Amino acid sequence: MPAWYQDAAWRILRGIRGQSLLAGYNVSARFVDPEPGDSYVLLSNHAHRLDPWVVGSLLSRTIRYMANLEGTNPAKAAFADLVGAYGKRKGAPDYAALKRTLDLGRAGETLGIFPEGDRTWDGRPAPLRPGMGKLLRVLDKPVLLARQEGSYLTGPRWAQTERIGRWTVEFRVLSRERVAEEVPEALERGIRDFLAADDLRNPSLREVRFECSAPAAGIGRLLWLCPSCGESDTVAGTGDRVSCRACGAEWTVDGNQRLEAGPGAGGGFADLRDWTDFQRSRLAGRAAAAESLGIPAAGPGPVPEPRKAAESLPDPAGARSITASEGVELRRRTPRGAEPFGRGRLELFRDALVFFPADGGVRAAFDPGRVLYFVDNFNNYCEYSYGSDRYRLVFRGGNAYKWIEALEALRGGGGNPT
């Protein structure tokens, strides 16, 4: 797409769609420093699906965003190209996207990057992807930092409905000279500290009401463990009510994600962050207590083919696992399309991620230490890399977030597994 066409599209859409978004979401901006006159690199925290539009609508230049376009439909991908966005692999290194970034920078374009790499699930700031400081030095441009507050509470990743409250964007500039002179690691720390917005723990948002007609809709994508009965994958939300299908416990939740206990409710949680912290702690405990199936760790070189690896899998009956999901569909991506493994039960043990087909087909076993770049795509499916292949998991309404957290618990860390 020619640059002049993208510039024209941005100007038109900024004046039409952009202004309606700013008014509709109650967005305001604070420029601690003015927008640089020459091309620059825009860095922003990422919590809402429309972050690129909202932040871009507050600025005068056309932003060439590096965007996660995997999993988008063709119409949305074409629209992204229209306004100058270019794709990158989600959750994994992408040298083609890096080259595109460097080429655009050398051509004098203004670049937009979300250095956390993906939207937050529970409002907790994610770590910056490594290497950002070095990239900024190579690009040799001033950096415009955009710290968004209220964006997560406006449109949580898991939610089916959005809220209206207050969304602010604060802009600060790091000069070209500072970027060139500062040690890359120190530069990254400063960027991380400024962008690390946490709406649920932000004192300035405590008195702001985020209004929503159905604040619990979609909450089963975030919550999977009932604190009252301990059952998994039984939490659902309708209207403002959160309930467990197993024990009947109920809570109410508001647009600010504050909880009020109802009949049979346990946990004593003040808000959804308390609930997700509870889930994390339980996963950490399960990871510590999970049993090994006795599978030798894969050595250097190619990973074993998962179906062949499962042939020597001992009987896992009775072994304590970290987590499991039923009704999961597993596929392997190939140049010719998708190779189906069937639908069945996915279970994570200390030394194995095992897929058990429901139709009695061939099992598949993966070394969890070599399951890399596990990501969720728009609450529709998850993908991960294993050796030279990419695998897809379709949960059919199940909870994908718990698998991201479970793999990290097994690794002994937090945040997004890489």
C-alpha positions in Angstrom: 0.0 0.0 0.0 1.5 3.4 -1.0 2.5 5.6 2.0 0.5 8.6 0.7 -2.6 6.3 0.6 -2.0 5.3 4.2 -1.5 8.9 5.3 -4.7 9.9 3.6 -6.6 7.0 5.3 -5.2 8.0 8.7 -6.3 11.7 8.3 -9.8 10.7 7.3 -10.3 8.0 9.9 -8.7 10.1 12.6 -11.3 12.8 12.0 -14.2 10.4 11.9 -13.7 7.2 13.8 -10.9 8.6 16.0 -13.0 11.5 17.3 -16.0 9.3 18.0 -13.8 6.9 20.0 -12.3 9.7 22.1 -15.8 11.0 22.9 -17.4 7.6 23.4 -14.7 6.3 25.8 -14.2 9.6 27.6 -10.6 9.8 26.6 -8.3 12.8 27.6 -4.7 13.4 26.9 -1.9 15.1 28.9 1.3 16.1 27.0 4.1 16.5 29.5 6.2 17.0 26.4 5.0 18.0 23.0 4.8 15.5 20.2 8.1 15.5 18.3 8.0 17.3 15.0 10.1 14.7 13.2 9.5 11.0 13.0 9.7 9.1 16.3 9.0 5.7 17.9 5.7 5.5 19.9 5.8 3.1 22.8 2.6 2.4 24.8 1.2 -0.1 27.4 -1.4 -2.4 25.9 -4.7 -3.3 27.5 -7.6 -2.5 25.1 -8.2 -3.8 21.6 -8.5 -0.3 20.3 -5.4 1.1 21.9 -3.8 1.8 18.5 -6.7 3.9 17.4 -7.2 5.8 20.6 -3.5 6.7 21.0 -3.1 7.4 17.3 -6.1 9.7 17.3 -4.5 12.0 19.8 -1.4 12.5 17.6 -0.8 14.4 14.4 1.5 11.9 12.5 0.6 8.6 10.8 1.7 5.7 13.0 3.0 2.6 11.4 2.0 0.1 14.0 3.7 -3.3 14.5 0.6 -5.4 15.2 -0.5 -8.9 16.1 -2.5 -9.8 13.0 -2.5 -13.6 13.4 -6.0 -14.9 13.8 -7.7 -11.8 12.3 -10.1 -12.2 9.5 -9.0 -11.1 6.0 -11.2 -8.0 6.1 -9.6 -6.8 9.3 -6.1 -7.6 8.0 -6.8 -5.6 4.8 -8.0 -2.7 6.9 -4.9 -2.8 9.0 -2.8 -2.6 5.9 -4.9 0.3 4.7 -3.8 2.4 7.7 -0.2 1.3 7.7 -0.1 -1.5 10.3 2.2 -4.5 9.6 2.0 -7.9 11.2 4.3 -9.8 13.5 4.2 -13.3 14.8 2.4 -13.3 18.1 4.4 -14.3 21.2 7.5 -15.4 19.2 10.5 -13.9 17.5 9.8 -12.5 14.1 12.8 -11.5 12.1 10.8 -10.4 9.1 8.8 -8.0 11.3 12.1 -6.7 12.8 13.5 -6.1 9.3 10.3 -4.3 8.3 10.6 -2.1 11.4 14.2 -1.2 10.5 13.3 -0.5 6.9 10.4 1.8 7.9 12.5 3.6 10.4 15.2 4.3 7.8 12.5 5.5 5.4 11.6 8.2 8.0 8.3 6.7 9.1 6.9 7.1 12.6 6.6 3.7 14.3 4.2 2.3 16.9 5.1 -0.6 19.2 3.5 -2.1 22.2 6.6 -3.4 24.0 4.7 -5.8 26.3 3.8 -7.8 23.2 0.2 -8.5 24.0 -2.8 -7.3 26.0 -2.9 -8.0 29.7 -5.5 -10.5 30.9 -6.0 -9.3 34.4 -4.7 -5.7 34.3 -1.3 -6.7 35.6 1.5 -5.0 33.7 3.5 -7.5 31.6 7.3 -7.4 31.2 8.8 -5.7 28.2 10.0 -8.0 25.4 13.8 -8.2 25.6 15.9 -6.2 23.3 13.8 -3.0 23.1 16.6 -0.8 24.3 19.0 -2.0 21.6 16.3 -1.7 18.9 15.6 1.9 19.9 19.3 2.8 19.7 19.5 1.3 16.2 16.4 3.2 15.0 18.0 6.5 16.2 14.8 8.4 16.8 13.2 10.2 19.7 10.8 8.0 21.7 7.2 9.1 22.6 5.9 7.2 25.6 2.2 6.9 26.0 1.0 5.7 29.4 -2.7 4.7 29.4 -4.8 4.6 32.5 -8.4 3.3 32.5 -8.0 1.4 29.2 -8.0 -2.0 30.9 -11.1 -1.2 33.0 -12.8 0.2 29.8 -12.4 -3.1 27.9 -10.9 -6.1 29.7 -9.5 -8.7 27.4 -11.8 -11.4 28.7 -15.0 -9.3 28.7 -17.9 -9.5 26.2 -19.1 -5.9 27.0 -17.2 -2.7 27.5 -17.4 -0.1 30.2 -17.5 3.7 30.2 -15.5 5.5 32.9 -12.3 7.5 32.4 -9.4 6.8 30.0 -6.4 9.0 30.1 -3.2 9.0 28.1 0.0 10.8 29.3 2.7 11.5 26.8 6.4 11.9 27.6 9.4 12.2 25.2 12.8 10.6 25.4 15.1 12.6 23.3 17.2 11.1 20.5 20.3 12.0 22.5 19.1 10.2 25.6 18.3 7.1 23.6 21.7 7.1 22.1 23.6 7.7 25.3 21.8 5.6 27.9 22.7 2.0 28.5 20.0 -0.1 26.8 19.1 -2.0 30.0 18.7 1.3 31.9 16.6 2.7 29.0 14.3 -0.4 29.2 13.9 0.0 33.0 12.9 3.6 32.6 10.4 2.8 29.9 9.0 -0.2 31.9 8.6 1.9 35.0 6.7 4.7 33.2 4.4 2.4 31.2 3.6 0.0 34.0 0.0 1.1 34.6 -2.2 -1.1 36.8 -5.8 0.0 36.7 -7.0 -2.2 39.5 -4.3 -0.8 41.9 -4.4 2.8 40.7 -5.5 5.2 43.5 -6.6 7.8 40.9 -9.2 5.4 39.5 -10.8 4.2 42.8 -13.5 6.8 42.7 -14.2 6.6 39.0 -17.2 4.4 38.2 -16.9 2.3 35.1 -20.5 1.7 34.0 -21.5 -1.5 32.2 -24.7 -3.4 31.6 -23.2 -6.9 32.0 -19.9 -6.7 33.8 -19.7 -10.5 34.4 -20.3 -11.5 30.7 -17.3 -13.5 29.5 -15.7 -13.9 32.9 -15.3 -17.6 32.4 -12.4 -16.8 30.2 -10.6 -15.3 33.2 -11.8 -17.3 36.1 -11.6 -21.1 36.1 -11.3 -22.1 39.7 -14.1 -21.9 42.3 -12.8 -20.8 45.7 -15.8 -22.3 47.4 -15.7 -25.9 46.2 -12.4 -26.1 44.4 -13.8 -27.4 41.1 -12.2 -26.3 37.8 -13.9 -24.9 34.7 -17.2 -24.3 36.5 -17.2 -20.5 36.8 -19.5 -18.5 34.5 -20.9 -15.0 34.4 -24.3 -13.5 33.4 -25.3 -9.8 33.8 -23.5 -8.8 37.0 -23.6 -12.3 38.6 -20.7 -14.7 38.8 -21.6 -18.3 39.8 -20.2 -21.8 40.1 -22.1 -24.5 38.2 -20.8 -27.2 40.6 -21.7 -25.8 44.0 -24.0 -22.9 43.2 -21.9 -20.2 45.0 -22.6 -16.7 43.8 -20.8 -13.3 43.7 -21.7 -10.0 42.1 -19.2 -7.9 40.2 -19.3 -4.3 39.0 -17.6 -2.5 36.2 -14.6 -1.7 38.4 -14.2 -5.5 38.9 -15.1 -5.2 42.6 -16.7 -8.3 44.1 -19.5 -8.8 46.6 -20.0 -12.3 48.1 -23.4 -13.9 47.7 -24.9 -17.2 48.8 -22.3 -19.9 49.4 -19.4 -17.7 48.2 -15.9 -18.3 49.6 -12.6 -16.7 49.1 -13.1 -13.3 50.7 -12.0 -11.5 47.5 -12.3 -7.8 47.2 -11.9 -7.8 43.4 -11.0 -10.0 40.4 -7.3 -9.5 41.0 -7.7 -11.2 44.3 -9.4 -14.1 42.5 -6.7 -14.4 39.8 -4.0 -14.2 42.5 -5.7 -17.1 44.2 -5.7 -19.1 41.0 -2.0 -18.4 40.4 -1.1 -19.5 43.9 -3.1 -22.8 43.5 -1.4 -23.5 40.2 2.0 -22.9 41.8 1.0 -25.4 44.5 -0.2 -27.9 42.0 3.0 -27.5 40.0 5.1 -28.2 43.1 3.0 -31.3 44.0 2.5 -32.6 40.5 3.9 -36.1 39.8 6.4 -37.1 37.1 5.4 -39.7 34.7 9.0 -40.8 34.4 9.5 -39.6 30.8 13.2 -38.8 30.1 13.8 -35.2 29.3 14.4 -34.6 25.6 18.0 -34.0 24.9 19.5 -31.7 22.3 18.5 -31.9 18.7 15.0 -32.4 17.2 12.1 -33.0 19.6 10.5 -36.4 19.4 7.4 -36.6 17.3 4.5 -36.2 19.8 2.6 -39.4 18.8 5.7 -41.5 18.9 6.7 -40.0 22.2 3.3 -41.1 23.6 3.9 -44.7 22.6 6.2 -45.2 25.6 4.0 -43.1 27.9 3.4 -44.9 31.2 -0.2 -45.3 32.5 -1.0 -41.9 34.0 -4.0 -43.2 36.0 -3.9 -41.8 39.5 -1.0 -39.4 38.9 -1.5 -35.9 40.2 -1.5 -33.4 37.3 -1.3 -29.6 37.4 -4.4 -28.9 35.3 -6.6 -30.4 32.6 -9.3 -29.5 30.1 -12.0 -31.6 28.4 -13.3 -31.2 24.9 -10.1 -29.7 23.5 -9.3 -30.0 19.8 -5.6 -30.3 18.8 -4.2 -29.6 15.4 -0.8 -29.3 13.9 -0.2 -26.5 11.3 1.4 -27.7 8.1 2.2 -26.0 4.8 -0.8 -27.8 3.4 -3.2 -26.8 6.1 -4.1 -28.3 9.5 -3.5 -31.9 10.5 -6.1 -32.9 13.1 -5.3 -34.9 16.2 -8.9 -35.1 17.2 -10.8 -33.8 20.3 -10.3 -35.0 23.8 -8.6 -34.3 27.1 -5.5 -32.1 27.6 -3.6 -32.7 30.8 -0.4 -31.2 32.1 2.0 -33.2 34.4 5.4 -32.3 35.7 7.2 -33.8 32.7 4.6 -34.1 30.0 1.8 -32.2 28.3 -0.5 -35.1 27.2 -3.4 -35.1 24.7 -5.9 -38.0 25.1 -8.2 -38.3 22.1 -11.8 -39.0 23.2 -12.4 -41.4 20.3 -9.6 -43.8 21.4 -7.1 -42.5 18.8 -3.4 -42.1 19.2 -2.2 -40.0 22.2 0.3 -37.2 21.8 2.9 -36.2 24.4 5.0 -33.0 24.6 7.9 -32.1 26.8 6.5 -28.9 28.5 10.0 -27.5 28.8 10.1 -27.3 25.0 6.6 -25.9 24.5 7.3 -22.3 23.5 5.5 -19.2 22.6 2.1 -20.3 24.0 -0.4 -17.5 23.1 -4.1 -16.9 22.9 -5.6 -15.5 19.8 -8.6 -13.3 20.4 -10.2 -15.8 22.9 -10.8 -18.2 20.0 -7.8 -20.6 20.1 -4.3 -21.0 21.4 -1.1 -21.8 19.6 2.4 -22.9 20.7 5.7 -24.0 19.0 7.2 -27.4 19.5 10.3 -28.1 17.6 9.9 -26.8 14.1 6.1 -27.1 14.2 3.2 -24.9 15.4 0.3 -26.5 17.2 -3.2 -25.1 17.7 -5.6 -25.8 20.6 -9.3 -25.0 20.3 -11.0 -25.0 23.7 -14.6 -24.5 22.4 -15.6 -22.2 25.2 -13.1 -23.5 27.7 -10.6 -21.4 29.6 -7.3 -20.8 27.7 -5.9 -18.3 30.2 -5.3 -21.0 32.8 -3.0 -22.8 30.4 -0.9 -19.8 29.9 -0.6 -19.5 33.7 -0.1 -23.3 34.3 2.9 -23.5 31.9 4.4 -20.5 33.7 3.7 -22.1 37.1 5.6 -25.2 35.9 8.5 -23.0 34.9 8.4 -21.3 38.2 7.8 -17.8 36.8 5.0 -15.3 36.1 3.6 -13.4 33.1 3.5 -14.8 29.6 5.5 -17.9 28.8 8.1 -17.5 26.1 
